Amino acid sequence: MAKRKRPGLLWTSGLFNTTPKWATEPSVSAIEAACRQHLSIEDTASCNVEFRAAGAYNKAYTVTLEDGRQFLMRVSLPVDPRSKTRGEVATLRIIRSATTMPVPEVIAFDDSSDNEIGYEWILMELMPGKPVYYQWRKMSTAQKLALVGQVADYQSQLFHCAPEEDGFRGIGTPGTSEESNGGLELDKAKPGPLVSQLFFIGDHYDYDVPRGPFRGSYEWIRASLDIIIKAQEAVISTAGDEEDKEDAVEDLQVTRQLEDLLPVLFHRNEDPTDSREKTVLWHDDLNLHNILVDSDGKITAVVDWECVSTSPLWVAGQPPKFLSGSAREVKPERHLYGTKTDLDEIGGDDKADKLDNEGMDDLYWIYLMEYEQTQLRKIYAAHMRLLWPELPFLTFIIHAYTTINNPAGVLVKILITLKS
């Protein structure tokens, strides 16, 4: 298996996962130089660059100018060279041109590592607001209902936005094909090769499998299963631990069973003249950290559009990630739960992300969130049925269906997970 070059990227293999690492730390002075160039800042003017946060595949920096304007510089690992950056830029430009959803404006970008920073980067508008994650417990029921309704409205707009007249066709990431010119021309930002963690993480990047754009669900899932098969076969042939081998053998057996079910659930389109499956843009990681709100709980921005692709309607019909959770119809009564003060016991970076549990046991907050998610899912579904009646809300049925121990239900649940 020939290794394709991804300069600047290293991988650390742990017991349960593969983690990306930076070969070198991005230079703050190089980031400042790039910002000065693309923002036309004179050498004598102030341009302050500060580290802001780190994600799985990127590092974010706040850029503050002398006049008070602020921007966000995102420096990215080349996990999927050029394609990941191009896809995000194209996606943001499509959304800004065709919807009212507040997303960052791209000021400049470089989809290669051949620059002063040594990594791919995107310079974009710094959006106002804070993650709703930190506001959620303080928000009223009316504010939460309004937020869910707004998300449904934005999602409906996404379903209708596409450079092509009849909507998106095929499964892939907009702007990643060579003809797309890095998303600069929106009419060429059609689905191209798929940018997805399953396809680029670790050795998966070098597997000889189709990478899209896929004609439809069958072809996309077929390629996903091929990757899983190759990964498990690699573990079986190289693992020194017998328990790891046994787990891989079991996973491989389940994947083979899914292979047998695939043609039962999805049609394989072998006619090259036939149209591709209708798809829509769908943010598959719309969690409470990626929705920014003001002090009144109103949405100010939706962020983190990396690895977003066009998805089949049966995938996009499921609730956004922040509404996904176990079903709970009865609201937990606060006085029935014990107390626990654990905030001061959390140290380091975890403490900054830890919510104040107000002395309550963690279980109370978990159950309360499940109850709220259960009720708000119903509200989201009602909004979506009004906004787009033709959308097949299969996944709301599937959510209950997968609680039954049957192979078809398990397959659909796994397929949805593959997309996430």
Secondary structure by P-SEA (a helix, b strand, c coil): ccccccccbbbbbcccbbbbbbcccccaaaaaaaaaaaacccccbbbbbbbccccccbbbbbbbccccbbbbbbbbcccccaaaaaaaaaaaaaaaaccccbbbbbccccccccccccbbbbbbccccccccccccccccaaaaaaaaaaaaaaaaaaaaccccccccccccccccccccccccccccccccccccccccccccccccccccccccaaaaaaaaaaaaaaaaaaaaaccccaaaaaaaaaaaaaaaaaaaaccccbbbbccccccccbbbbbccccccccccccccccccccccccccccccccccccccccccccccccccccccbbbbbccccccccccccccccccccaaaaaaaaaaaaaaaaaaaaaaaaaacccccaaaaaaaaaaccccaaaaaaaaaaaaac
